[in-house]
Amino acid sequence: MVGRLALVCVAVAAMGCTESRDGECDVRVPLGDNAESALQTALIEQPSGRTVCLEEGTYRVRTELSVAKPGIRLRGAGREATVIDFAEQDLGANGLQITGDDVTIEALTVQDTPGDGIRATQVRNVAFLDVTVRWSTPASIENGAYGLYPVGCDGVRIERCLVSGSRDAGIYVGQSTRILVTDSEAFGNVAGIEIENSTDAEVAYNRAYDNTGGILVFNLPGLPVQDGKRAKIHHNEVLHNNLPSFAEGGTVVADVPAGTGVIILASDDNEVHDNVIEGNDSVGVIFIHYLAALFGPYEDPAFNPYPEGNYVHDNRMGQNGNAPAPLVLGAIPMVPVPDIVWDGCIDPSSMRGADGKNCVRNNGAATYFRADLCGDFDGMTSTDISEATCEHEVLPVQNP
């Protein structure tokens, strides 16, 4: 009896697809002249819940690849062994486009996409495991905007991944919930790791270094999903994020000053703890409200631009703020800029009281600065860390 899998392979046999029973591979796509067609056909025709395996070597692809069936697993022979090269791509906006639920991409490299490396849009339970996304030309505005880009998703897992060269954010999760980013590496991007308008994210045991900004937790106006909160950022190394920005002008990330470790922008109830945050030339950690003069005006009555209830504790900080970008130096006229900075802007409509205070605690010898960017303190600034010394309940870990 001819099984469903065999029928799939018969349909694409002329392009090189072979049924495979070794390990967990259901279909194996070999290298060769027909590899691109065989790969896309396998991803389209493959029954839900199957595994498509790639060989060791480089697959040269000229078109965006799509994964629409649920439960598909695309597996390479290893992160450095299998490369999908999009350098000659002339059709489609991104490298891999995922629109099916329960999809896993693992053990491969995506290289030189003109757009985003791997994008997942409005899906449940997407996973990137042992994946590299990179661009051959460092710090080029011609590179794609994002490396890993799940947006509008419920259940995101990014583990043991590496992204380098993105002109916006290397590892980005937007408008999503139930998120885990762990054991990954981001360097040579404008933003290393960015959590935007998302809820219940855990960013842990990663290395974000040599980017323009290390780890960003943003809430932005005008997006379908609002009120992102509760990012738990812990046990990361956020080091030497001093790369001059090569972001496209007009984007929000283009306004991130070089030398920034962790930014919490207009987002509430986040926890930053047990990280090493060192050698960032502008600032270690900053809480900042959405400043229209900097990030652009908005018309969104539901948007709250103030960060509240954030908790930064038990981090190791040092050698931050020694060569601040002009934007930072203009607002904080001292060198070095203190490790932890709050812009001093208070939500006049907030009813949270002490629960809404941004707290810092047990960060060793970390220094502190409270600006008065909005005039809420009658022009008075402060370096007295005791005024921000308080604590909130810690956040639970995520298991998407």
ZAMARGU-4260 file (C-alpha; in steps of 0.2 Angstrom, whole numbers, plus 5000, padded with zeros to 4 digits):
<rodrens>
0) 5000/5000/5000 | 5007/5017/4995 | 5007/5029/5010 | 5003/5047/5010 | 5021/5051/5012
5) 5027/5041/4997 | 5014/5050/4987 | 5021/5066/4991 | 5038/5061/4986 | 5032/5053/4970
10) 5025/5070/4966 | 5041/5079/4968 | 5053/5065/4963 | 5059/5074/4948 | 5065/5088/4958
15) 5075/5076/4970 | 5064/5073/4985 | 5067/5056/4993 | 5057/5048/5007 | 5068/5045/5022
20) 5066/5033/5037 | 5083/5037/5045 | 5081/5046/5062 | 5066/5057/5062 | 5067/5063/5044
25) 5051/5060/5034 | 5058/5069/5018 | 5076/5073/5014 | 5080/5086/5001 | 5097/5083/4993
30) 5109/5097/4986 | 5109/5099/4968 | 5102/5109/4953 | 5084/5106/4958 | 5087/5109/4977
35) 5077/5125/4978 | 5062/5118/4969 | 5062/5102/4979 | 5063/5111/4995 | 5049/5123/4992
40) 5038/5109/4985 | 5042/5098/5000 | 5037/5112/5011 | 5021/5114/5002 | 5016/5096/4999
45) 5022/5089/5015 | 5008/5082/5026 | 5006/5091/5043 | 5017/5086/5057 | 5031/5080/5046
50) 5050/5083/5046 | 5059/5090/5031 | 5078/5087/5032 | 5092/5096/5023 | 5110/5089/5020
55) 5126/5097/5025 | 5131/5110/5012 | 5124/5126/5005 | 5107/5128/4997 | 5106/5143/4985
60) 5089/5150/4984 | 5082/5164/4973 | 5064/5165/4981 | 5056/5167/4998 | 5052/5150/5005
65) 5035/5148/5014 | 5030/5136/5028 | 5011/5136/5029 | 5006/5118/5035 | 5005/5115/5054
70) 5017/5105/5063 | 5031/5106/5050 | 5049/5104/5056 | 5063/5110/5044 | 5079/5103/5050
75) 5097/5105/5044 | 5113/5095/5048 | 5119/5108/5060 | 5119/5127/5063 | 5136/5128/5054
80) 5134/5113/5042 | 5118/5118/5033 | 5116/5135/5025 | 5102/5142/5015 | 5109/5156/5005
85) 5098/5170/4999 | 5111/5181/4991 | 5103/5180/4974 | 5085/5181/4979 | 5074/5191/4967
90) 5057/5185/4972 | 5048/5188/4989 | 5051/5200/5003 | 5059/5188/5016 | 5070/5172/5018
95) 5058/5160/5026 | 5040/5165/5029 | 5030/5155/5042 | 5011/5155/5043 | 5007/5138/5050
100) 5006/5134/5068 | 5018/5122/5078 | 5032/5125/5066 | 5050/5122/5071 | 5066/5128/5061
105) 5082/5120/5068 | 5100/5116/5065 | 5103/5127/5050 | 5109/5144/5044 | 5099/5157/5034
110) 5111/5169/5025 | 5110/5186/5016 | 5092/5188/5014 | 5086/5205/5007 | 5072/5206/5020
115) 5069/5198/5036 | 5079/5181/5039 | 5065/5171/5046 | 5047/5178/5049 | 5033/5170/5058
120) 5016/5179/5057 | 5001/5176/5068 | 5005/5158/5073 | 5005/5148/5088 | 5020/5139/5095
125) 5034/5143/5083 | 5051/5137/5088 | 5069/5142/5082 | 5082/5130/5088 | 5100/5131/5084
130) 5097/5143/5070 | 5109/5156/5063 | 5104/5171/5053 | 5118/5182/5047 | 5123/5194/5033
135) 5140/5193/5025 | 5143/5212/5025 | 5144/5219/5043 | 5134/5235/5048 | 5127/5238/5031
140) 5110/5247/5028 | 5108/5235/5013 | 5106/5220/5026 | 5089/5214/5031 | 5079/5223/5045
145) 5077/5208/5056 | 5085/5191/5059 | 5072/5181/5068 | 5055/5190/5067 | 5040/5182/5075
150) 5025/5194/5076 | 5008/5192/5082 | 5012/5175/5089 | 5006/5165/5104 | 5020/5154/5110
155) 5038/5158/5104 | 5053/5148/5108 | 5070/5155/5103 | 5085/5144/5109 | 5103/5142/5105
160) 5102/5154/5090 | 5114/5167/5083 | 5110/5183/5074 | 5122/5195/5067 | 5121/5210/5054
165) 5102/5215/5056 | 5100/5234/5052 | 5085/5234/5064 | 5084/5220/5077 | 5093/5203/5077
170) 5081/5194/5088 | 5064/5202/5088 | 5048/5197/5096 | 5033/5209/5093 | 5015/5209/5098
175) 5016/5191/5105 | 5014/5182/5121 | 5022/5167/5130 | 5040/5170/5124 | 5056/5162/5128
180) 5073/5168/5121 | 5087/5158/5129 | 5105/5153/5126 | 5107/5164/5111 | 5119/5176/5104
185) 5116/5193/5096 | 5130/5204/5090 | 5133/5216/5076 | 5115/5222/5075 | 5107/5239/5078
190) 5097/5231/5092 | 5103/5214/5099 | 5087/5208/5106 | 5070/5217/5106 | 5054/5213/5114
195) 5040/5225/5107 | 5022/5226/5113 | 5023/5209/5120 | 5018/5201/5136 | 5026/5187/5147
200) 5043/5186/5139 | 5058/5178/5147 | 5075/5183/5140 | 5088/5173/5149 | 5106/5166/5147
205) 5109/5176/5131 | 5124/5186/5126 | 5120/5203/5118 | 5136/5212/5113 | 5144/5224/5100
210) 5127/5230/5095 | 5121/5248/5095 | 5109/5243/5109 | 5109/5227/5119 | 5092/5222/5125
215) 5076/5233/5121 | 5059/5231/5129 | 5048/5243/5120 | 5030/5248/5119 | 5025/5258/5104
220) 5009/5267/5099 | 4998/5263/5084 | 5000/5244/5084 | 4986/5232/5084 | 4993/5224/5101
225) 4996/5236/5115 | 5001/5236/5133 | 5016/5224/5132 | 5023/5220/5149 | 5031/5208/5161
230) 5047/5204/5152 | 5059/5194/5164 | 5077/5198/5158 | 5089/5188/5168 | 5106/5180/5168
235) 5111/5188/5152 | 5128/5196/5147 | 5125/5214/5140 | 5142/5219/5135 | 5150/5233/5124
240) 5135/5238/5114 | 5144/5253/5106 | 5142/5249/5087 | 5138/5265/5078 | 5120/5264/5071
245) 5117/5258/5053 | 5098/5258/5055 | 5087/5265/5041 | 5082/5283/5045 | 5064/5286/5051
250) 5063/5269/5061 | 5061/5270/5080 | 5077/5260/5082 | 5087/5273/5073 | 5085/5284/5088
255) 5093/5272/5100 | 5110/5279/5104 | 5125/5269/5102 | 5132/5262/5119 | 5115/5257/5127
260) 5114/5241/5137 | 5096/5239/5142 | 5081/5251/5137 | 5064/5250/5144 | 5053/5261/5134
265) 5035/5264/5140 | 5033/5246/5146 | 5027/5241/5163 | 5031/5228/5176 | 5047/5221/5169
270) 5061/5213/5179 | 5079/5214/5175 | 5090/5204/5187 | 5106/5194/5188 | 5113/5201/5172
275) 5131/5207/5168 | 5129/5224/5161 | 5146/5231/5157 | 5156/5242/5145 | 5141/5251/5137
280) 5147/5268/5133 | 5131/5278/5135 | 5121/5270/5149 | 5119/5253/5157 | 5100/5253/5160
285) 5087/5266/5156 | 5069/5269/5159 | 5061/5281/5147 | 5044/5287/5142 | 5039/5288/5124
290) 5045/5305/5120 | 5036/5311/5104 | 5050/5324/5100 | 5062/5310/5099 | 5052/5295/5093
295) 5039/5304/5083 | 5021/5310/5086 | 5007/5298/5088 | 4988/5298/5088 | 4983/5284/5099
300) 4972/5288/5114 | 4974/5270/5121 | 4993/5272/5122 | 5001/5275/5139 | 5019/5282/5136
305) 5026/5280/5154 | 5036/5265/5161 | 5029/5259/5178 | 5032/5246/5190 | 5049/5240/5183
310) 5061/5231/5195 | 5080/5231/5192 | 5089/5221/5205 | 5105/5210/5208 | 5114/5214/5192
315) 5133/5217/5190 | 5136/5233/5182 | 5152/5243/5178 | 5161/5253/5165 | 5145/5260/5158
320) 5143/5278/5152 | 5161/5282/5149 | 5159/5289/5131 | 5140/5294/5130 | 5132/5297/5113
325) 5128/5316/5111 | 5109/5313/5113 | 5113/5305/5130 | 5125/5318/5135 | 5113/5332/5131
330) 5100/5325/5143 | 5113/5319/5156 | 5127/5331/5157 | 5140/5321/5166 | 5153/5308/5162
335) 5153/5294/5166 | 5134/5293/5164 | 5127/5283/5179 | 5124/5265/5176 | 5105/5266/5179
340) 5095/5281/5173 | 5076/5286/5174 | 5070/5301/5164 | 5060/5306/5179 | 5043/5307/5169
345) 5028/5303/5179 | 5011/5298/5172 | 4999/5311/5179 | 4984/5299/5177 | 4992/5284/5186
350) 4983/5277/5201 | 4996/5264/5205 | 5005/5273/5219 | 5020/5264/5226 | 5016/5249/5215
355) 5020/5260/5199 | 5037/5265/5205 | 5052/5260/5195 | 5063/5251/5208 | 5082/5247/5209
360) 5090/5236/5222 | 5106/5226/5226 | 5115/5231/5210 | 5132/5232/5219 | 5141/5248/5216
365) 5130/5253/5202 | 5127/5272/5201 | 5110/5280/5198 | 5103/5296/5190 | 5085/5303/5190
370) 5083/5316/5176 | 5069/5328/5176 | 5065/5328/5157 | 5046/5332/5160 | 5048/5345/5173
375) 5039/5334/5186 | 5053/5338/5199 | 5054/5357/5197 | 5070/5355/5187 | 5079/5346/5201
380) 5089/5330/5196 | 5095/5317/5208 | 5109/5304/5210 | 5102/5298/5226 | 5099/5279/5223
385) 5090/5278/5239 | 5075/5287/5232 | 5073/5272/5220 | 5077/5258/5232 | 5062/5247/5233
390) 5056/5231/5227 | 5042/5222/5218 | 5037/5204/5217 | 5047/5194/5205 | 5040/5187/5189
395) 5038/5168/5185 | 5048/5160/5172 | 5040/5156/5155 | 5038/5139/5147 | 5029/5142/5130
</rodrens>
